[in-house]
Amino acid sequence: MASENSPLLAYRLLGEEGVAFPANGAGGLGGESARKLSTFLGVVVPTVLSMFSIVVFLRIGFVVGHAGLLQALAMLLVAYFILALTVLSVCAIATNGAVRGGGAYFMISRTLGPEVGGSIGLMFYLANVCGCAVSLLGLVESMLDVFGADATGSSGLQVLPQGYGWSLLYGTLLLGLVGGVCTLGAGLYARASFLTFLLVSGSLASVLVSFVAVGPRVIQLTPRPGPNGSSLPPQVGHFTGFNSSTLKANLGAGYAKDYTTGAMMTFASVFAVLFNGCTGIMAGANMSGELKDPSRAIPLGTIVAVAYTFFIYILLFFLSSFTCDRTLLQEDYGFFRAISLWPPLVLIGIYATSISASMSSLIGASRILHALAQDDLFGMILAPAKVVSQGGNPWGAVLYSWALVQLVLLAGKLNTLAAVVTVFYLVAYAAVDLSCLSLEWASAPNFRPTFSLFSWHTCLLGVASCLLMMFLISPGAAGGSLLLMGLLCALLTARGGPSSWGYVSQALLFHQVRKYLLRLDVRKDHVKFWRPQLLLLVGNPRGALPLLRLANQLKKGGLYVLGHVTLGDLDCLPSDPVQPQYGAWLSLVDRAQVKAFVDLTLSPSVRQGAQHLLRISGLGGMKPNTLVLGFYDDAVPQDHFLTDPAFSEPADGTQEGGSPALSTLFPPPRAPGSPRSLSPQDYVATVVDALKMNKNVVLARACGALPPERLSRGSGSSSQQHHVDVWPLNLLRPRGGPGYVDVCGLFLLQMATILGMVPAWHSARLRIFLCLGPQEAPGAAEGRLRALLSQLRIRAEVQEVVWGDGAGSGEPEEEEEGDFVNSRRGDSEAEALACSANCLVRAQQGRSRGGPGGPEGGDGEEGPTTALTFLYLPRPPADPARYPHYLALLEILSRDLGPTLLIHGVTPVTCTDL
């Protein structure tokens, strides 16, 4: 069967043939032909170069000179501990399935959803763009320190003119070189990165050899300007070779002013500089679209790169502490050139690391942008980034990123932006840890990564560490980045995104809901905390929209289930016709903006289907306790899809995205006179079935006449005053005396009170009508009812009504309810009683508008109207042969009353105890 095909199986089976990813997926860069990079070239090399950056050559002395060896080692251990936690999460996610282009963005978005993933992906993209600009500007400054016209020191060649315009020109030329390499494809980038890696490795090797081969020497330091503009006396630094006294002097901290900025250094500021140089752990993951086997290459290559860089940093810290005095370390951050056997090789290493870091940032940014464009999260603004070459290289995204980096270069100096870039990286790392934590906590069976050296403890610690580091480096940038992420999330949520990625939030909710449903013990239910849990049976939603929304208002935070019965026998059908209908009903719930579940069933008859839904809907302690039905009458069905603004659709019958319009998924309303799927006999039998199952019953009539503002989700403020009338006694068998309020009457009061709690009904006034018995003095029953309402905390207006002709006054109390339709009382007498009750209710509705004479009896101004009437639903007769007559009496009772709810409650719903 077609439905048994699995996309994952198709991927695994067809992957060897070159069909790896769909064209519309993130990172679809041309299929397998674009996946050429090995673990070493695609992950190890870019990650090592990104984690070294320019820090390994120009900030080793800064860290050790100010913090001392012990604190420097502590900083390095803390920094790599934080990075290692994120690496564990990256490895777990990367080995849990096929990783496409987009790196961290793909991992986050396919786990946390498009809203969070898209916002963090865009921030990660901006971090790479700004990181590329920072690397280029750092390279320009390093070049001008040696070759600039204003360069100082004996090594300055003074051949390059300086100034803002010249610096911008140099940065633009270097960006052109970097952009050209990235535009020509990942293969050329990998070869260029490998060449850069060789240069950097050779330069570092020369530095390490120099620590051993070079003898002690005195290094003349560049004169520093004094406080009044005059130069300070020249200083000298000492390279002592391996000396225990030098090591002892460098063990402790010696924080001083930074000669480049004049700021006093602290543990936090030095740590921030060190950590800035170690944030390149995602450089390899960003190349996921070009890797031959990303699920293997990303974890292996990232771990190797992190271990290698950690070893080099440790070695350089120790060698510097053993051989250089504090003055040299603090006053010359580029002292590697002064102690090198061949100083130009150190310059080559500095320039190579800067070029490689800028290339890595630019190509990583382009891959993230291409993945964002492929997912259509930001619309047409990113459409140019979708363009790819025949070889699969997203040169459109590269040019897009190149232009943005050029704009950032206009800033000239990015000292403050460097902290923002690091914070953006940390936000992405925290999101990766959060993604892995969510997958672990969700306990989904399909989360079984082959990399197992992680747990939820490491993920949680990684999230906390990244957030802490963000605020330690720059509180302002951290707060701003979180605010920006929130705004982007809100934008993407409002715009909507793909729903086929799979949301870990749904898995987490399932996990928690299952746990709490097991703890929701029905044996601990108490009437104090009762709430209505509704099952609304809907035949065709086109004619039931007002009732759909009214039931949503009556639920008061309880369970609300839309039930529908499809007629048929599964034995005679090739497949289940119910399953394909769920999508249309869920779209209906979304469009109607009601908080409801959907439960559909297949049954030979509507009555049997209703029994199925009453028995099996809900789960555990959340099961419907009230059945809601539309009234069975001869009214012409209305198509509310045509008049409701929420259901307005294009004339071509399609929705946005090409899916069928909702109006085409449901049949048109039943034509007048056409046969019904439910007979009057079965309709009343369904009510009887619900009462037998101890379910409350609500029959709703004429809900289409409800004022639109009363069905909205707003405040319901209106210039027209409305009443909600409640008749908490059986009008077909009225009786006075102290027993006039029973379980059903209290249920009516409770439901009317619940409706009054809805904002749209706040302004409606609740009126309770009390029928006086023939022997009862006026005022006595009203006093008892007011006392009861006071105990129940219900605010309402009580009105006494005299029941005319003494109808029903002679019925004995032991007579069972429903016997009024039996043979002891004739049909004509019962119909007359129902007609008399109907006239009584309509008379009270008329008085609310214009005084005793109705609308014509007042001063000509229309008074408050009755928006909704609550009537006591008598229990159906015991004899099924009397069901049609019972339904006819209900029709007479509720005729021309406007919107009416006939309710029969069988469960206690309220109490006076605290």
Secondary structure, 3 states (H helix, E strand, C coil): CHHHCCHHHHHHHHHHHCCCCCCCCCCCCCHHHHCCECHHHHHHHHHHHHHHCCHHHHCHHHHHHHHHHHHHHHHHHHHHHHHHHHHHHHHHHHCCCCCCCCCHHHHHHHHHCHHHHHHHHHHHHHHHHHHHHHHHHHHHHHHHHHHECCCCCCCCCCCECCCHHHHHHHHHHHHHHHHHHHHCCHHHHHHHHHHHHHHHHHHHHHHHHHHHHCCCEEEECCCCECCCCCECCCCEEEECCCCHHHHHHHCCCCCCECCCCCCECCHHHHHHHHHHCCCCCCCCHHHHHHECCHHHHHHHHHHHHHHHHHHHHHHHHHHHHHHECHHHHHHCCCHHHHHCCCHHHHHHHHHHHHHHHHHHHHHHHHHHHHHHHHCCCCHHHHHHHHCCCCCCCCHHHHHHHHHHHHHHHCCCCCHHHHHHHHHHHHHHHHHHHHHHHHHHHHCCCCCCCCCCCCCHHHHHHHHHHHHHHHHHHCHHHHHHHHHHHHHHHHHHHHHCCCCCCCCHHHHHHHHHHHHHHHHCCHHHCCHHHCCCCEEEECCCHHHCHHHHHHHHHHCCCCCEEEEEEEECCHHHCCCCCCHHHHHHHHHHHHHHCCCCEEEEEEECCHHHHHHHHHHHCCECCECCCEEEEECCCCCCCCCCCCCCHHHCCCCCCECCCCCECHHHCCCCCCCCCCCCCCCHHHHHHHHHHHHHCCCEEEEEECHHHCCHHHHCCCCCCCCCCEEEEEECCCCCCCCCCCCCCCHHHHHHHHHHHHHHCCHHHCCCEEEEEEEECCCCCCCHHHHHHHHHHHHCCCCCEEEEEECHHHCCCCCCCCCCCCHHHCCCCCHHHHHHHHHHHHHHHHHHHHHHHHCCCHHHHCCCCCCCEEEEEEEECCCCCCCHHHHHHHHHHHHHHCCCCCCEEEEECCCCCCCCCC
